[in-house]
Amino acid sequence: MHLIYLGILTRRIPILPPVIPAAHVSEDAGTLAFSDVFNLTLLRSSLRYPILEWQDVKLLDPNISVLSTPSLSDPSLEQFGCWSTQKRTVKGPAFSFDSENVLKLDLGYTRVPDFVYLEPGEEGELFTTFGGLAVLVQPEYPHPASKDLPILRGSRFGGKGLTPDERLACFDMLFYTSTGVKQFEFEERWSPVWNSVGTHFRFQDDLVEHAKVYIRRAFGIEEGGEVPLMITVHIRRGDFDLHCKAGEQPPCYIPTSRFKKAVEDVQKRLLESRDINASHVLVASDEEGQAFWDEIQSYGWSFIDHLAEGTYELYGEWYPVLIDKIAQSMGVGFVGTQSSTFSLLSARRVEDWNEGEAVMIG
């Protein structure tokens, strides 16, 4: 959503890359086009702005692996220069070889000027600003400081003089970007990026219908039955074992009892404010231990058992994550894990799409 926000700000057409395997799936999972997951037609209409995908401007192999390094002799290999937003204490750009492999690109990188960072005087500043990036790549009239900068890293195939391309602006990473108010402002309810762009990222209808099939089975509802008004819960575990307070020793997971209390509070508010009895609770988590799931079931809560469903075997490695993400967005209430992007986006969707209640536990 940051790329689209910056595109609108600069009057450039965003070209969305495919989603590549990251933390929650293996490198063998393959790639996903943005429009495989989200309704791009609806997004364009909602924003009243043109948005493209890489597959619209270049013929891509849908089965290519992120590990498939292209050959310099490959006629589809393209070379050009990009900007790096990596913090200045790091001597190279953010790792992008996986995307370069999939898109068959050979990119050189130039670091953005100091004024683009949220705190220009802090060498370790992680965040850049949309305003700084916008003036850097303003079509026809870029900021003078965008010229004659040293190349941070040449392309891996030896492309020389690959300074940032003016017609096709590109960046190694836009995750750590702010309007200039604060770091991690996308976590705030007032975030301009979410409220103007992200809220319009609706899931594809066929995926939503498939998620409903899984939800019905999780609750023991007959095929075609109505999906109940429910509270959805995301309990992040995994790498959050190190989120310890002073004096604590890992693993430092948030007790499930705190989520239980939060669910009860949300249920009470929904009953009082909207006369909604949301007695059904659906949980998603990256926890694999059986004791955890036994405790969840002891609360009378349900979950989608992808192992028993054979979701991975039937549909591939991305599908369990996608089904959980879509199911989470369908609650009238949500309880999530503080600092988890998965939880954060689910909370915003429940609030915006369903006029629901959302609470984050930290």
N, C-alpha and C positions, 0 to 999 in steps of 0.2 A: 504494500500500500504506500510505502515511502516513495517508491519509484513513480507511481502514478501521481502522487501529490506534487512531487518535484516537476513532473512533466507538465501538469496544469499550471504550475507557478511560472514556468519558463516558456509556455506555449510550444512545447515539444511533444511529439507523439510517443508515449511510452511503448516500449517493446518488451513484453514480459518473457523472461526465460522460463524454461521448464523447471519443475521442482526436482531437485536431485537428492539422492539418499543422504541423510544426515544422521543425527543422534539416535533416532528411534527405529531406523530400519538399516539393513546392511547394504553394502555397496552393490549387491546382486539384485536389489529390489527393482532396478530400472528407474526410469524417469516418468514424471507425470506432467502433461501439459496443464497450464493453469485452467483451461477450459474443460479439462477432464473432471475437475473438482468444482469449479465455480461457474455460475451462469454469466458468461462474458457478455452475451447479448443484453441481458438485463442491466449489467454494470454500466455498459456504454450508454444505455438509455437513461439510467438514473443520474449519471454524471453529465450527460449530454456532451460527451467528449470522446474522440477516437482513441481506441486502445488496440494495439496489435500484440501478437505473440511472435516469437522467433520463427515458428513454423509458418507464419504468414509471409515472411520475407526471405526464408531460406529453406531449402529442402533438407529435412532432418531425418535421420534413421531412427524410427521409434524404438528400435531394439538395441541401440548402441549402449555400451557400458561406459560408466564414468572412468573406467580404467583403460579405455581404448584410446591410446595416444595416437593422434593422426600423424600421417607422414608429410614431410615437407613437400613431397612430390604430388600430394593429393590436390587436384585442381579446385576442390571445394574449400581448402584451407584459406582463411582470410587473415590478413595482418593489419592491425591498426593500433593506435595509442589510446590509453584510458587514464582516468584519474584514480589515485589511491587515496582513501580517507583514513588509512591506518594511522594510529597514533604515532607521534614523531619519535618516540623512544624505540620504536621497532624499525629496523633498517630495510624492511621489504614490504611489499603489498600484502593484503589479506590473501590467504590461499584461494586460488580460483581455478586451478588446473582441471578439477572435475567438470566445471561448467565449460571451460575452454575445450575439453575433449568432446563433450556432447555436442557443442555448437561448432566444432571444428574451427577454432579461432587461435590465433597466435598473437598475444597481446603484450605490449610494453606499457609500463606504468610510470606516471609522474605524480609526485605527492602534491596535494592541494596546498595553496599558500597558507601561511599562518592565520590570516584573518578569517579563514573559513571555520576554524575550530571555535567551539563554545567559549573556551578560555584560551585566547591566543597566546598568552604568556606562559601557559603551563605545558611543558613538553610532553607530559604524560596524559594530556587531555584525550579522552576516548571519543568524545562526541563532536560532530561537525554540525553546522546549522544549515537549514534549508535556504535561508537568505544568502549565506555565503556561497553555497553551491550554485544557487540560481544565477547570481551575477557572474560567476565563473564561466557558465555555459550559456549565457544569454545569447540567443541567435543574433548574428550580425554585429552585436555590440557587447562582446564579453569584456569583463573587467581587464584593464591593462596588465594586471599582475598575473594573468593567465598565460602570458607570453614568456618565452626564453627561460623556462625553468629546467633544471637538470632532470634527466630521466632517472627515476628511482630504481627501476629494474628493466633491463632490455627483455625482449621476447625470448622465449625458450628456444626458438629455432633461429635466433640470431638476427631477427629483423632490426635494422638500424634506423635511428632517427624517428622512432615511432612516438612522436609527440601526440598529445591528446587530439583526437579528431574533432573538428568543429561541427561537422554536419551530423555525425553520430556520436553524441556524448555518451560515455560509459564510465562505470565506477566499479571498483572491486567489492565494495560493501556499502549499504545504506542503512543497515540496521541501527547503528548508533548515530542517529540524526535527530536534531531537535529544532523546534521553531526558534529557539534561543532563550526560552524561559528557564529550563532546567534539564538535567540529565534524566533519562528514562521517563520523559514526560508522556510517552505512549501508554504508560501504566495508569495515567490519571484519567478520570472521567471526563475532564475538560479537554482532552487531547484533540487539537484541531484535525490531525491526520485521521484519527478514528472517526470522529463525528462527521467529517466531510467526505471521506473515502471508504474507510474500512467497514463501516456499517452497511455498505451496499454490496459487500462480497457475499452474495447468497449462494448456497450450494445448489448443484445441479438437481433437478427434480427427480431424476431416476435414482440418484444416490439417497435422497431423502426418503423415497418410498422403500428402498431396500433397507435403510436404517429402521424404518417402522416395523419391518418384518422381524428384525432381530429384537426390537423392543418388546413386541408382542410375545415372542417366545420367552424372553427373560422374565416377563410378568405372568406367563402361563395363560395368555389371552388367545382365544381361537383365531385362526386365520381370517383376516378381513375385519376383525373386531376393532373398535375404536381405541386409539392410543390414549391412555388416561392422562389427566393433568398430573404432573409429577415434579418432584424435586430431583435435579441432577447434581451429582457430587463428583468432583475430581480430586483424588488424594495422590499427590505426587510423592514418590518415595525415591528409589534409585539413587541418583547422585545427590539427593537432598539429605543424605545421612550425615553430611558434614556441617549442616546448618545448626551449629551448637551455640547456646548461650554460655556466658561466663561460668566456668566450673563444671560444665557438662562434658561428657566423653561420648564420641560417636559409637554407634549410630544415634542420631538425635532427631528421629522422626516425630512429627506432631502426633500425639495420641489420638486414636480414632474417637475417643470419647468427646474430644473438643468438636469434631465434625458432627457428631451425634447431637450435641447441644445446639450447634448452629442450625442444623436441619430443623430441629424442634422450634427454634426461634423463628425461622423463616416460615414454617408451616403456620405458626400462630399469627404472624403478621398478615399472611395471605388470607387466612380465615377472617380476621378482623377487618381488613381493608377492602377485600374483594369477595368475601364469602366463598372462597375457594378452599375445598378440603383436599389438599394435595397429599394424600396418604401414601402414594406410591413413590419410592425412592430408588433411583438408578445410579449405581456407582461405577466409575472407571478409575483404574490405577495401573501403574507400571509394576506394582508389587507382585511377586510370583509365589511367595510363601503361603502355604495352605492355612496356617494359623490366622493370618490376616483376613483371608476370605471367610473363614469360619466365623470370625468376629463380626464381619460385615453382615453375614446371614443371620447371626444371632440378634441383630437389631431389627430383623424383618425386612432388610433391604435386599435389592436384587442387583444383578450385574450380567452383562453379556459375556458368556463363557466362550471365547473364541477358540479355545482348545477343543472343547466338546463340539462346537459348531463346525470345526474344520475350516474356518474362514480363510486361513493362510493357504491351505491346500487347494481350496476351491477358487479363490480369487486373487491370490498373490499377497505379497508381504505388506503392501501399502494398506490393504483393505481393513484390517483390524483397527488401525489408527484412524482411518477415515470414518468408519462406522461409529467409533466411539466419539469422535469429534462432532459429528452431525447429531448423534443422539443427545450429547450434552447440550446442544443449542436448543433443544426442543422442550426444555423444562419451563415451568412458570416460576420456578425458583432455582437458585444455583448456589452451591457452596464449594469453594475452590481453595487451592493452596497458594498462599502469597508468594510472589516472585516466579511463579510458573507461567510462562507465556500461554501454554495450553489452557490453563485455568482462566487467565485474564481474558483471552478472546472469547471463551465460552461465557464468561460473566457478562461481557458487553453484548453478546448476541441475545442472551436471555433478557437483558434489560431492554434492548432496543427493539427486538423482533417480537417479544412476547409480553412486553410491559411487565416483566418479572422482577423479583427481588433477587439480589446477588450479594453474597458475603464472601470475603477472602480471609482465610485463617492463616496466621503466621506465628 
